[in-house]
Amino acid sequence: MSRKLTVAIVGATGVVGSIMCRLLAAEREKWGEIRLLASPRSAGKTLYVGDEAVTVQAISAEAFEGVDIAHFDLPDDVSAEWVPVATEKGAVVVDKSATFRMDPEVPLVCPEANPDDAHTRPKGVIANANCTTLALIPTLAALDGAFGLRSMSVSSYQAASGSGKEGLESLYAQIDKSAGVERIGTEPGDVRAVLGEEYDAPFGAPLALNVVPKVGGWRDGGWTSEELKVRNESRKILGLPDLKVASTCVRVPVAVGHSQAVHATFEREVSVAEAHRALRDAPGVDLVDDPENMEFPMPIDGVGKPGTQAGRVRRSIDFPNSLEFFVVGDNLMKGAALNSMQVADLVRRELEAKQ
Ligand SMILES: NC(=O)c1ccc[n+]([C@@H]2O[C@H](COP(=O)([O-])OP(=O)(O)OC[C@H]3O[C@@H](n4cnc5c(N)ncnc54)[C@H](OP(=O)(O)O)[C@@H]3O)[C@@H](O)[C@H]2O)c1
């Protein structure tokens, strides 16, 4: 019998890290030692992987000694510093930051679309795409395989937890502070006046009773980093370098679950029945499309689910080869932790087979 691999969760105290611990507990028997790492602020804390109490260690070169697979759940700049340290120690890194995603020597893997890419990793790093793209890919991979995807226009409705622990806590605090204020949101400036500037930090503006059409940092031409990620990362994962993509990313006052309205154009006309068949059979997709019975994807129903919920499928009225549909994906599950676990499983099988 082969040795069970040592796995580390780096950034275990964050919102994604906490879901990683939960998912790892569900497949505990596959792994050997589990190490949980975070910043020195968290060193000595106890976290649980199922019933197993694990003491959090401060990130250090020594902490990667003997680690076979390391899940990185850290801010971009911290990943940039520590991923090379982990790979130098021999770990295969599955990184969720944006740092390595577009590096041509780093595969960007969503197992529903390009699982084989996980096995060619010249730098010892596999990148996880951003949570918006990952929610979309299982639907796009299925529709592209069946009908040939030519272009898409995407509008997102993204949850506060996409901004990490700080974002989620800020949304709850904003809801608390605005709750009970009579007729709040009906007069110019009243939401800002009640909340004050102290809540602007994670989103750039108040999020309670509001939507914010800015996710990520500003880039040339008025785009945001998130909008460019949806375009560039979708192209890389799907192996469609010329895919035409337009995207507008918006933060909404939802705790968990990114929603997206998609207008997708194919090589030929596609009926709703054909699209339903492709989506129903697609790995990682749950078709939720019975509008007359009020069944369609919503974040409150998609939270905690492994699959992307897809529904509201319609033929575009004015665009013969296009479909409109709506998807919801749990940004912490498929959008982050679950995808990383799926990728690690591909690597685990490969490494165990070589022992
Ligand atoms: N949230 C999402 O929906 C989502 C989806 C896809 C990808 N991601 C990506 O996943 C990563 C983690 O995101 P998150 O939302 O979980 O963030 P988070 O809740 O803010 O957690 C950040 C984690 O990083 C650790 N950390 C911060 N600075 C550190 C340092 N200097 N050294 C060592 N550890 C440090 C924190 O440890 P302490 O607690 O000790 O500070 C914490 O464990 C990010 O790259 C993010 O872009 C997030």
Ligand as a Chemical Component Dictionary entry (heavy atoms), coordinates in Angstrom:
data_LIG
# 
_chem_comp.id                   LIG 
_chem_comp.type                 NON-POLYMER 
_chem_comp.pdbx_formal_charge   0 
_chem_comp.three_letter_code    LIG 
# 
loop_
_chem_comp_atom.comp_id 
_chem_comp_atom.atom_id 
_chem_comp_atom.alt_atom_id 
_chem_comp_atom.type_symbol 
_chem_comp_atom.charge 
_chem_comp_atom.model_Cartn_x 
_chem_comp_atom.model_Cartn_y 
_chem_comp_atom.model_Cartn_z 
_chem_comp_atom.pdbx_ordinal 
LIG N1  N1  N 0  -13.293 34.451 -1.052 1  
LIG C1  C1  C 0  -13.522 33.914 -2.241 2  
LIG O1  O1  O 0  -14.683 33.803 -2.701 3  
LIG C2  C2  C 0  -12.378 33.429 -3.083 4  
LIG C3  C3  C 0  -12.666 32.691 -4.227 5  
LIG C4  C4  C 0  -11.617 32.264 -5.069 6  
LIG C5  C5  C 0  -10.312 32.574 -4.731 7  
LIG N2  N2  N 1  -10.075 33.295 -3.603 8  
LIG C6  C6  C 0  -8.670  33.574 -3.282 9  
LIG O2  O2  O 0  -8.313  32.747 -2.167 10 
LIG C7  C7  C 0  -7.331  33.425 -1.369 11 
LIG C8  C8  C 0  -7.837  33.497 0.082  12 
LIG O3  O3  O 0  -9.033  34.266 0.096  13 
LIG P1  P1  P 0  -9.986  34.379 1.378  14 
LIG O4  O4  O 0  -11.235 34.977 0.834  15 
LIG O5  O5  O -1 -10.048 33.111 2.153  16 
LIG O6  O6  O 0  -9.203  35.498 2.251  17 
LIG P2  P2  P 0  -9.279  35.771 3.804  18 
LIG O7  O7  O 0  -10.556 35.293 4.387  19 
LIG O8  O8  O 0  -8.914  37.186 3.972  20 
LIG O9  O9  O 0  -8.077  34.851 4.391  21 
LIG C9  C9  C 0  -6.732  35.132 4.118  22 
LIG C10 C10 C 0  -5.805  34.084 4.729  23 
LIG O10 O10 O 0  -4.455  34.451 4.423  24 
LIG C11 C11 C 0  -3.687  34.475 5.608  25 
LIG N3  N3  N 0  -2.651  35.499 5.517  26 
LIG C12 C12 C 0  -2.802  36.824 5.276  27 
LIG N4  N4  N 0  -1.603  37.448 5.273  28 
LIG C13 C13 C 0  -0.677  36.477 5.527  29 
LIG C14 C14 C 0  0.745   36.484 5.663  30 
LIG N5  N5  N 0  1.473   37.603 5.525  31 
LIG N6  N6  N 0  1.363   35.292 5.908  32 
LIG C15 C15 C 0  0.654   34.158 6.037  33 
LIG N7  N7  N 0  -0.695  34.093 5.944  34 
LIG C16 C16 C 0  -1.348  35.242 5.681  35 
LIG C17 C17 C 0  -4.682  34.812 6.688  36 
LIG O11 O11 O 0  -4.153  34.401 7.926  37 
LIG P3  P3  P 0  -4.521  35.187 9.301  38 
LIG O12 O12 O 0  -5.933  34.793 9.643  39 
LIG O13 O13 O 0  -3.506  34.641 10.250 40 
LIG O14 O14 O 0  -4.394  36.640 9.002  41 
LIG C18 C18 C 0  -5.896  33.984 6.245  42 
LIG O15 O15 O 0  -5.714  32.637 6.634  43 
LIG C19 C19 C 0  -7.123  34.794 -2.051 44 
LIG O16 O16 O 0  -6.051  34.721 -2.943 45 
LIG C20 C20 C 0  -8.402  34.992 -2.832 46 
LIG O17 O17 O 0  -8.241  35.850 -3.948 47 
LIG C21 C21 C 0  -11.056 33.711 -2.764 48 
# 
loop_
_chem_comp_bond.comp_id 
_chem_comp_bond.atom_id_1 
_chem_comp_bond.atom_id_2 
_chem_comp_bond.value_order 
_chem_comp_bond.pdbx_ordinal 
LIG N1  C1  SING 1  
LIG C1  O1  DOUB 2  
LIG C1  C2  SING 3  
LIG C2  C3  SING 4  
LIG C2  C21 DOUB 5  
LIG C3  C4  DOUB 6  
LIG C4  C5  SING 7  
LIG C5  N2  DOUB 8  
LIG N2  C6  SING 9  
LIG N2  C21 SING 10 
LIG C6  O2  SING 11 
LIG C6  C20 SING 12 
LIG O2  C7  SING 13 
LIG C7  C8  SING 14 
LIG C7  C19 SING 15 
LIG C8  O3  SING 16 
LIG O3  P1  SING 17 
LIG P1  O4  DOUB 18 
LIG P1  O5  SING 19 
LIG P1  O6  SING 20 
LIG O6  P2  SING 21 
LIG P2  O7  DOUB 22 
LIG P2  O8  SING 23 
LIG P2  O9  SING 24 
LIG O9  C9  SING 25 
LIG C9  C10 SING 26 
LIG C10 O10 SING 27 
LIG C10 C18 SING 28 
LIG O10 C11 SING 29 
LIG C11 N3  SING 30 
LIG C11 C17 SING 31 
LIG N3  C12 SING 32 
LIG N3  C16 SING 33 
LIG C12 N4  DOUB 34 
LIG N4  C13 SING 35 
LIG C13 C14 SING 36 
LIG C13 C16 DOUB 37 
LIG C14 N5  SING 38 
LIG C14 N6  DOUB 39 
LIG N6  C15 SING 40 
LIG C15 N7  DOUB 41 
LIG N7  C16 SING 42 
LIG C17 O11 SING 43 
LIG C17 C18 SING 44 
LIG O11 P3  SING 45 
LIG P3  O12 DOUB 46 
LIG P3  O13 SING 47 
LIG P3  O14 SING 48 
LIG C18 O15 SING 49 
LIG C19 O16 SING 50 
LIG C19 C20 SING 51 
LIG C20 O17 SING 52 
# 
